[in-house]
Amino acid sequence: MDATASPGRSAASAEEIRLEGVSKVYADGTVGVAELDLTFTAGELTVLVGPSGCGKTTTMKMVNRIIEPTTGRILLGGEDVTGVDPVQLRRRIGYVIQNVGLFPHQTIRANIGTVPRLLGWDRARTRDRVQELLALVGLDPDVHADRYPHQLSGGQRQRAGVARALAADPPVLLMDEPFSAVDPVVRERLQTEFLRLQETVRKTIVFVTHDIEEAVRIGDRIAVMSSGGHVEQFAPPAELLGRPANDFVADFVGVDRGLKRLAVTGIDVADLEHPPVVRVDDGLAEARAALVRAGARWAVVLDDRQDLHGWLSVERASGSGTVRDACRRMEAWVPVGASLKTAFSTMLQLEAGWVAVLDGDRFLGVLTPESLHAALRRSVEGSVPETAGAAHT
């Protein structure tokens, strides 16, 4: 899904979804979902995660009334959907399911155009929308539009399913384990591409999964649900991993939650260390003297614009040449927008004791294992736990 393409027109405004005292109790008395009070923020991707049978899919399906709630109100953009015609409601909400659900007897073009046709769009408008959506999700219209679902790979079918859900430009997108039917490599690629797509379309998305790794990777906020449809904690990923609200959440996110947290914690420039610096055009004797004065074994090599050129060890700082002649290429570096996980992985992969952090080519500082650990600890200590629909404190 190449989100660099523009949809070509202004997208429908994302709308907040609010659940007020929503429950689902079946005829035999089984409680599918307890009384939930949840708000899905407009333009955010909220993940419902939990073990099988916890009510996450039921909760999502009550939003578009595939399942009718027993009690409570569901407000979409301030409007109570329980009083809206369910067929009309579903045409306003995009829906993507695990096995895609494309009509096998229709081309991809016809599949994507389904809802626009039902809404009475003319042929030209529908055709143009299909073309732009295929490009948006990374499918070449000239290659894929007239193929049938069985002629596409699993990942391509999933992209087509997302395109169909977006066809009428709905403010809300519901996704029920959409990537679980593909292999792990394709799944990770689809997750990455979907996040890029969300940066472009900014829909209000409710995403159901049983996989905490997927939830942490893609969610702006995560609701961890337990049996009986209770929400044990509702929080951003870093907060969820840093301060689980109770033992259930701690067990569900796993004992390696500290490592998972690395993936959702960004690099803070304030956490960077600043080693000695020498200039690329300095003489080696001058550079060596600077290292000796600092009591350092190595220095970062910069130019006058603070751009990184490499690093220089005290052993190589000898002779009559310049730093440019003796410095080594800096292999261990990450962009400032990377996560702590990326920085840590780079250290391990290159067996480096530190990793440089760059803003473009400009050097900002280095992360060491010690400063990385301190950064992670500070991010945990700065988190405040939050629960919703649960009595835990």
RODREN-65036 format. One record per residue (C-alpha): residue number from 0; x, y, z. Coordinates in nm, 4 decimals, decimal comma. Layout:
residues N
<NUM <X Y Z>>,
...
***
This chain:
residues 393
<0 <0,0000 0,0000 0,0000>>,
<1 <0,1819 0,3082 -0,1194>>,
<2 <0,0416 0,5944 0,0816>>,
<3 <0,2453 0,8515 -0,1067>>,
<4 <-0,0327 0,8707 -0,3615>>,
<5 <-0,3061 1,1231 -0,2912>>,
<6 <-0,6710 1,0224 -0,3000>>,
<7 <-0,7254 1,3149 -0,5324>>,
<8 <-1,0025 1,4757 -0,3272>>,
<9 <-1,0716 1,5692 0,0298>>,
<10 <-1,1470 1,2698 0,2470>>,
<11 <-1,4552 1,2473 0,4678>>,
<12 <-1,3825 1,3775 0,8137>>,
<13 <-1,3057 1,1077 1,0665>>,
<14 <-1,5705 1,0739 1,3358>>,
<15 <-1,5481 0,9810 1,7016>>,
<16 <-1,7159 0,6596 1,8154>>,
<17 <-1,8472 0,6515 2,1712>>,
<18 <-1,9884 0,3476 2,3516>>,
<19 <-2,2025 0,4318 2,6534>>,
<20 <-2,3076 0,1414 2,8745>>,
<21 <-2,3046 -0,0971 2,5771>>,
<22 <-2,3607 -0,4659 2,6503>>,
<23 <-2,4571 -0,7829 2,4689>>,
<24 <-2,6419 -1,0561 2,6563>>,
<25 <-2,7636 -1,3589 2,4596>>,
<26 <-3,0960 -1,5389 2,5038>>,
<27 <-2,9402 -1,8120 2,7186>>,
<28 <-2,8021 -1,5520 2,9586>>,
<29 <-2,4439 -1,5624 2,8292>>,
<30 <-2,2765 -1,2238 2,8604>>,
<31 <-2,0862 -1,1527 2,5398>>,
<32 <-1,9912 -0,7983 2,6333>>,
<33 <-2,0258 -0,6299 2,9704>>,
<34 <-2,1343 -0,2671 3,0011>>,
<35 <-1,8651 -0,0828 2,8102>>,
<36 <-1,7857 0,2862 2,8198>>,
<37 <-1,5252 0,3446 2,5498>>,
<38 <-1,4336 0,6310 2,3205>>,
<39 <-1,2555 0,5698 1,9908>>,
<40 <-1,0935 0,9022 1,9039>>,
<41 <-1,1534 1,0474 1,5588>>,
<42 <-0,8632 0,9820 1,3235>>,
<43 <-0,6963 0,7256 1,5512>>,
<44 <-0,6431 0,3525 1,5154>>,
<45 <-0,7793 0,1755 1,8220>>,
<46 <-0,7062 -0,1945 1,8703>>,
<47 <-0,9294 -0,4377 2,0578>>,
<48 <-0,7132 -0,7265 2,1726>>,
<49 <-0,7641 -1,0241 2,3974>>,
<50 <-0,8050 -1,4025 2,4080>>,
<51 <-1,0668 -1,5894 2,2065>>,
<52 <-1,4179 -1,5370 2,3363>>,
<53 <-1,3482 -1,2086 2,5141>>,
<54 <-1,6023 -1,0118 2,3093>>,
<55 <-1,3689 -0,8013 2,0958>>,
<56 <-1,5310 -0,8954 1,7624>>,
<57 <-1,8772 -0,8651 1,9169>>,
<58 <-1,7908 -0,5145 2,0347>>,
<59 <-1,6757 -0,4128 1,6893>>,
<60 <-1,9790 -0,5665 1,5153>>,
<61 <-2,2140 -0,3723 1,7412>>,
<62 <-2,0706 -0,0500 1,5980>>,
<63 <-2,2199 -0,1245 1,2553>>,
<64 <-2,5075 -0,3281 1,4030>>,
<65 <-2,4200 -0,6597 1,2490>>,
<66 <-2,4839 -0,7558 1,6102>>,
<67 <-2,7466 -0,5528 1,7943>>,
<68 <-2,6523 -0,4323 2,1448>>,
<69 <-2,8702 -0,5380 2,4359>>,
<70 <-2,8263 -0,2133 2,6289>>,
<71 <-2,6552 0,1205 2,5893>>,
<72 <-2,5892 0,3713 2,3148>>,
<73 <-2,3339 0,3792 2,0328>>,
<74 <-2,2667 0,7300 1,9074>>,
<75 <-2,1005 0,7887 1,5707>>,
<76 <-2,0123 1,1542 1,5295>>,
<77 <-2,2651 1,2309 1,8032>>,
<78 <-2,5475 1,0369 1,6351>>,
<79 <-2,6950 0,7317 1,8082>>,
<80 <-2,6574 0,4532 1,5519>>,
<81 <-2,9126 0,2328 1,7260>>,
<82 <-3,1780 0,4605 1,5749>>,
<83 <-3,0373 0,4533 1,2214>>,
<84 <-3,1354 0,2143 0,9440>>,
<85 <-2,8689 -0,0581 0,9731>>,
<86 <-2,8276 -0,1031 0,5961>>,
<87 <-2,7683 0,2681 0,5436>>,
<88 <-2,5362 0,2719 0,8437>>,
<89 <-2,3158 -0,0043 0,7011>>,
<90 <-2,2748 0,1867 0,3772>>,
<91 <-2,1186 0,4671 0,5836>>,
<92 <-1,8707 0,2344 0,7564>>,
<93 <-1,5872 0,0477 0,5844>>,
<94 <-1,5499 -0,3168 0,6886>>,
<95 <-1,2525 -0,5476 0,6329>>,
<96 <-1,2532 -0,9089 0,7514>>,
<97 <-0,9951 -1,1847 0,7912>>,
<98 <-1,0605 -1,3690 0,4651>>,
<99 <-1,1161 -1,0469 0,2681>>,
<100 <-1,4711 -1,1348 0,1588>>,
<101 <-1,4299 -1,0299 -0,2038>>,
<102 <-1,7005 -1,1568 -0,4383>>,
<103 <-1,5237 -1,4365 -0,6333>>,
<104 <-1,7350 -1,3935 -0,9479>>,
<105 <-1,6593 -1,0216 -0,9813>>,
<106 <-1,3447 -0,8454 -1,0956>>,
<107 <-1,1416 -0,6401 -0,8515>>,
<108 <-1,2785 -0,3271 -1,0193>>,
<109 <-1,6364 -0,4424 -0,9625>>,
<110 <-1,5618 -0,5479 -0,6034>>,
<111 <-1,4196 -0,2087 -0,5100>>,
<112 <-1,7073 -0,0291 -0,6784>>,
<113 <-1,9762 -0,2212 -0,4879>>,
<114 <-2,0705 0,0420 -0,2282>>,
<115 <-2,0456 0,3411 -0,4645>>,
<116 <-2,2885 0,1632 -0,6987>>,
<117 <-2,5265 0,0967 -0,4094>>,
<118 <-2,5063 0,4658 -0,3200>>,
<119 <-2,6023 0,5617 -0,6743>>,
<120 <-2,2704 0,7019 -0,7958>>,
<121 <-2,2463 0,7396 -1,1724>>,
<122 <-2,0100 0,5200 -1,3728>>,
<123 <-1,7443 0,7845 -1,4294>>,
<124 <-1,7215 0,8768 -1,0616>>,
<125 <-1,7076 0,5114 -0,9587>>,
<126 <-1,4416 0,4323 -1,2191>>,
<127 <-1,2244 0,7245 -1,1082>>,
<128 <-1,2570 0,6258 -0,7426>>,
<129 <-1,1583 0,2656 -0,8161>>,
<130 <-0,8520 0,3837 -1,0092>>,
<131 <-0,7302 0,6144 -0,7344>>,
<132 <-0,7883 0,3567 -0,4606>>,
<133 <-0,6011 0,0831 -0,6449>>,
<134 <-0,3073 0,3220 -0,6775>>,
<135 <-0,3408 0,4225 -0,3123>>,
<136 <-0,3106 0,0645 -0,1860>>,
<137 <-0,0256 -0,0170 -0,4226>>,
<138 <-0,2066 -0,2180 -0,6909>>,
<139 <-0,1478 -0,1117 -1,0506>>,
<140 <-0,4942 -0,0413 -1,1977>>,
<141 <-0,3819 -0,1459 -1,5460>>,
<142 <-0,2633 -0,4814 -1,4116>>,
<143 <-0,5065 -0,5703 -1,1334>>,
<144 <-0,8399 -0,3950 -1,1920>>,
<145 <-0,9816 -0,6543 -1,4328>>,
<146 <-0,8471 -0,9616 -1,2571>>,
<147 <-1,0571 -1,1864 -1,0360>>,
<148 <-0,9784 -1,2506 -0,6679>>,
<149 <-0,8364 -1,5981 -0,7340>>,
<150 <-0,5787 -1,4425 -0,9666>>,
<151 <-0,4292 -1,2334 -0,6853>>,
<152 <-0,1974 -1,3338 -0,4031>>,
<153 <-0,3224 -1,3299 -0,0461>>,
<154 <-0,1566 -0,9961 0,0220>>,
<155 <-0,2973 -0,8444 -0,2966>>,
<156 <-0,6481 -0,9633 -0,2090>>,
<157 <-0,6126 -0,8043 0,1333>>,
<158 <-0,5126 -0,4746 -0,0279>>,
<159 <-0,8157 -0,4972 -0,2554>>,
<160 <-1,0322 -0,5586 0,0508>>,
<161 <-0,9002 -0,2422 0,2136>>,
<162 <-0,9636 -0,0496 -0,1086>>,
<163 <-1,3226 -0,1741 -0,1196>>,
<164 <-1,3767 -0,0674 0,2419>>,
<165 <-1,2499 0,2817 0,1572>>,
<166 <-1,4459 0,3143 -0,1676>>,
<167 <-1,7220 0,5469 -0,0465>>,
<168 <-1,4752 0,7443 0,1680>>,
<169 <-1,6291 0,6389 0,5018>>,
<170 <-1,5288 0,8223 0,8188>>,
<171 <-1,4956 0,4908 1,0053>>,
<172 <-1,3174 0,1659 0,9190>>,
<173 <-1,3771 -0,1609 1,1073>>,
<174 <-1,1135 -0,4327 1,0637>>,
<175 <-1,1580 -0,7847 1,2010>>,
<176 <-0,8207 -0,9671 1,2091>>,
<177 <-0,7587 -0,8569 0,8499>>,
<178 <-0,3974 -0,9763 0,8211>>,
<179 <-0,4099 -1,3038 1,0113>>,
<180 <-0,4725 -1,5223 0,7037>>,
<181 <-0,1397 -1,4390 0,5359>>,
<182 <0,2087 -1,5625 0,6160>>,
<183 <0,4205 -1,3722 0,8738>>,
<184 <0,6420 -1,1963 0,6188>>,
<185 <0,3471 -1,0676 0,4149>>,
<186 <0,1631 -0,9814 0,7345>>,
<187 <0,4427 -0,7576 0,8589>>,
<188 <0,4633 -0,5879 0,5204>>,
<189 <0,0867 -0,5280 0,5158>>,
<190 <0,0998 -0,3800 0,8665>>,
<191 <0,3743 -0,1389 0,7632>>,
<192 <0,1958 -0,0376 0,4463>>,
<193 <-0,1350 0,0022 0,6263>>,
<194 <0,0224 0,2401 0,8770>>,
<195 <0,1521 0,4488 0,5856>>,
<196 <-0,1955 0,4441 0,4346>>,
<197 <-0,3516 0,5596 0,7627>>,
<198 <-0,1135 0,8554 0,7658>>,
<199 <-0,2805 0,9601 0,4392>>,
<200 <-0,6476 0,8808 0,5005>>,
<201 <-0,6669 0,9378 0,8807>>,
<202 <-0,9808 0,7317 0,9361>>,
<203 <-1,1258 0,6371 1,2725>>,
<204 <-1,0289 0,2700 1,2790>>,
<205 <-1,1367 -0,0074 1,5151>>,
<206 <-0,9030 -0,3023 1,4621>>,
<207 <-0,9579 -0,6454 1,6187>>,
<208 <-0,6712 -0,8875 1,6763>>,
<209 <-0,5679 -1,1596 1,9211>>,
<210 <-0,1999 -1,0777 1,8664>>,
<211 <-0,0468 -0,8345 2,1169>>,
<212 <0,2573 -0,7887 1,8911>>,
<213 <0,0324 -0,6631 1,6121>>,
<214 <-0,1666 -0,4460 1,8535>>,
<215 <0,1470 -0,2789 1,9875>>,
<216 <0,2869 -0,2227 1,6423>>,
<217 <-0,0115 -0,0547 1,4803>>,
<218 <-0,2334 0,0865 1,7546>>,
<219 <-0,2595 0,4462 1,8718>>,
<220 <-0,4514 0,3073 2,1699>>,
<221 <-0,5187 -0,0491 2,2809>>,
<222 <-0,8109 -0,1954 2,4754>>,
<223 <-0,7170 -0,5254 2,6424>>,
<224 <-1,0314 -0,7332 2,6938>>,
<225 <-1,0958 -1,0359 2,9132>>,
<226 <-1,3725 -1,2984 2,9137>>,
<227 <-1,7194 -1,1601 2,9598>>,
<228 <-1,6344 -0,8557 2,7518>>,
<229 <-1,4567 -0,6564 3,0215>>,
<230 <-1,1933 -0,3973 2,9314>>,
<231 <-0,9024 -0,4426 3,1682>>,
<232 <-0,6948 -0,1511 3,0384>>,
<233 <-0,7305 0,1113 2,7673>>,
<234 <-0,4093 0,2986 2,6938>>,
<235 <-0,1429 0,3861 2,4346>>,
<236 <0,0988 0,0994 2,3608>>,
<237 <0,3952 0,2406 2,5548>>,
<238 <0,1798 0,2953 2,8627>>,
<239 <0,0229 -0,0485 2,8371>>,
<240 <0,3631 -0,2158 2,8228>>,
<241 <0,5234 0,0086 3,0815>>,
<242 <0,2506 -0,0078 3,3454>>,
<243 <0,0039 -0,2976 3,3040>>,
<244 <-0,3091 -0,2219 3,5061>>,
<245 <-0,3310 -0,5671 3,6655>>,
<246 <-0,2020 -0,9240 3,6532>>,
<247 <-0,4281 -1,0178 3,3623>>,
<248 <-0,2838 -0,7436 3,1425>>,
<249 <0,0721 -0,8202 3,2544>>,
<250 <0,0290 -1,1877 3,1662>>,
<251 <-0,1358 -1,1089 2,8338>>,
<252 <0,1288 -0,8647 2,7114>>,
<253 <0,4006 -1,1100 2,8176>>,
<254 <0,7111 -1,1180 3,0306>>,
<255 <0,9056 -0,9621 2,7429>>,
<256 <0,6948 -0,6456 2,7556>>,
<257 <1,0126 -0,4456 2,8234>>,
<258 <1,1496 -0,5529 2,4860>>,
<259 <0,8138 -0,4832 2,3191>>,
<260 <0,8223 -0,1376 2,4730>>,
<261 <1,1462 -0,0609 2,2900>>,
<262 <0,9501 -0,0783 1,9646>>,
<263 <0,7028 0,1928 2,0708>>,
<264 <0,9444 0,4290 2,2448>>,
<265 <1,1056 0,6908 2,0264>>,
<266 <1,4491 0,8434 2,0627>>,
<267 <1,4555 1,1578 2,2761>>,
<268 <1,7407 1,3946 2,1881>>,
<269 <1,7721 1,4761 2,5586>>,
<270 <1,8830 1,1164 2,6214>>,
<271 <2,1761 1,1298 2,3815>>,
<272 <2,5367 1,1340 2,4959>>,
<273 <2,7944 1,3631 2,3379>>,
<274 <3,1378 1,2106 2,2767>>,
<275 <3,4445 1,4174 2,1826>>,
<276 <3,4300 1,5739 1,8368>>,
<277 <3,7087 1,6379 1,5872>>,
<278 <3,6748 1,8116 1,2532>>,
<279 <3,7274 1,6368 0,9255>>,
<280 <4,0001 1,8825 0,8163>>,
<281 <4,1902 1,8833 1,1479>>,
<282 <4,5457 1,7535 1,1472>>,
<283 <4,5951 1,4108 1,3053>>,
<284 <4,8339 1,5488 1,5653>>,
<285 <4,5738 1,8074 1,6672>>,
<286 <4,3032 1,5392 1,6841>>,
<287 <4,5221 1,3099 1,8945>>,
<288 <4,5948 1,5919 2,1394>>,
<289 <4,2212 1,6562 2,1738>>,
<290 <4,1539 1,2883 2,2455>>,
<291 <4,4314 1,2742 2,5051>>,
<292 <4,2981 1,5853 2,6790>>,
<293 <3,9501 1,4319 2,6910>>,
<294 <4,0812 1,0978 2,8104>>,
<295 <3,8846 0,9354 2,5254>>,
<296 <3,9619 0,6384 2,3026>>,
<297 <3,7650 0,7704 2,0051>>,
<298 <3,5922 1,0791 1,8661>>,
<299 <3,3151 1,1568 1,6215>>,
<300 <3,4275 1,3219 1,2980>>,
<301 <3,2130 1,6135 1,1791>>,
<302 <3,2414 1,8926 0,9262>>,
<303 <3,1586 2,2582 0,9856>>,
<304 <2,7883 2,1917 0,9200>>,
<305 <2,7787 1,9234 1,1910>>,
<306 <2,7358 1,6536 0,9246>>,
<307 <2,8752 1,3141 1,0234>>,
<308 <3,1808 1,1838 0,8378>>,
<309 <3,2793 0,8914 1,0602>>,
<310 <3,4815 0,8243 1,3712>>,
<311 <3,8467 0,8282 1,4671>>,
<312 <4,0277 0,6126 1,7246>>,
<313 <4,3242 0,7397 1,9215>>,
<314 <4,5356 0,4642 1,7637>>,
<315 <4,4698 0,5972 1,4107>>,
<316 <4,5293 0,9582 1,5120>>,
<317 <4,8989 0,9581 1,4263>>,
<318 <5,1189 1,0778 1,1449>>,
<319 <5,1135 1,3975 0,9438>>,
<320 <4,7856 1,3631 0,7533>>,
<321 <4,4371 1,4961 0,8266>>,
<322 <4,1453 1,3375 1,0058>>,
<323 <3,9774 1,2891 0,6687>>,
<324 <4,2559 1,0482 0,5701>>,
<325 <4,2340 0,8317 0,8833>>,
<326 <3,8712 0,8337 0,9967>>,
<327 <3,6478 0,5300 0,9509>>,
<328 <3,2965 0,5111 0,8176>>,
<329 <3,0225 0,5170 1,0832>>,
<330 <2,8214 0,1997 1,0262>>,
<331 <2,6163 0,2089 1,3468>>,
<332 <2,3658 0,4926 1,3050>>,
<333 <1,9912 0,5484 1,3052>>,
<334 <1,7674 0,8443 1,2122>>,
<335 <1,6318 1,0526 1,4973>>,
<336 <1,2769 0,9300 1,4224>>,
<337 <1,3701 0,5658 1,4879>>,
<338 <1,2563 0,3653 1,7891>>,
<339 <1,4767 0,2456 2,0716>>,
<340 <1,4256 -0,1059 1,9335>>,
<341 <1,5815 -0,0041 1,6017>>,
<342 <1,8753 0,1542 1,7827>>,
<343 <1,9257 -0,1522 2,0026>>,
<344 <1,8982 -0,3887 1,7052>>,
<345 <2,1585 -0,1835 1,5182>>,
<346 <2,3965 -0,2099 1,8134>>,
<347 <2,3530 -0,5869 1,8298>>,
<348 <2,3753 -0,6459 1,4560>>,
<349 <2,6972 -0,4450 1,4189>>,
<350 <2,8359 -0,5473 1,7593>>,
<351 <2,8750 -0,1763 1,8365>>,
<352 <2,9054 -0,0188 2,1790>>,
<353 <2,7024 0,2819 2,0692>>,
<354 <2,4907 0,4068 1,7830>>,
<355 <2,4963 0,7543 1,6289>>,
<356 <2,1667 0,9429 1,5911>>,
<357 <2,1283 1,1629 1,2837>>,
<358 <1,8846 1,4252 1,1610>>,
<359 <1,9469 1,3813 0,7904>>,
<360 <2,3279 1,3970 0,7820>>,
<361 <2,3518 1,6184 1,0905>>,
<362 <2,4945 1,4493 1,3980>>,
<363 <2,2871 1,4841 1,7168>>,
<364 <2,4632 1,2499 1,9598>>,
<365 <2,4981 0,8810 2,0427>>,
<366 <2,2968 0,6223 2,2273>>,
<367 <2,4883 0,3736 2,4411>>,
<368 <2,3394 0,0680 2,6135>>,
<369 <2,3410 0,2662 2,9368>>,
<370 <2,1664 0,5732 2,7944>>,
<371 <1,9196 0,3528 2,6055>>,
<372 <1,8262 0,1732 2,9275>>,
<373 <1,7936 0,5032 3,1126>>,
<374 <1,5677 0,6386 2,8369>>,
<375 <1,3440 0,3353 2,8608>>,
<376 <1,3244 0,3604 3,2397>>,
<377 <1,2315 0,7284 3,2252>>,
<378 <0,9566 0,6609 2,9719>>,
<379 <0,8105 0,3945 3,2013>>,
<380 <0,8292 0,6168 3,5082>>,
<381 <0,6543 0,8936 3,3177>>,
<382 <0,3542 0,6745 3,2305>>,
<383 <0,0281 0,6996 3,4170>>,
<384 <-0,1903 0,3882 3,3998>>,
<385 <-0,5432 0,4270 3,2682>>,
<386 <-0,8327 0,1843 3,2761>>,
<387 <-1,1697 0,1982 3,1077>>,
<388 <-1,4646 -0,0244 3,1761>>,
<389 <-1,2716 -0,1842 3,4632>>,
<390 <-1,2595 -0,1296 3,8352>>,
<391 <-0,8851 -0,1691 3,8683>>,
<392 <-0,6652 0,1053 4,0076>>,
***
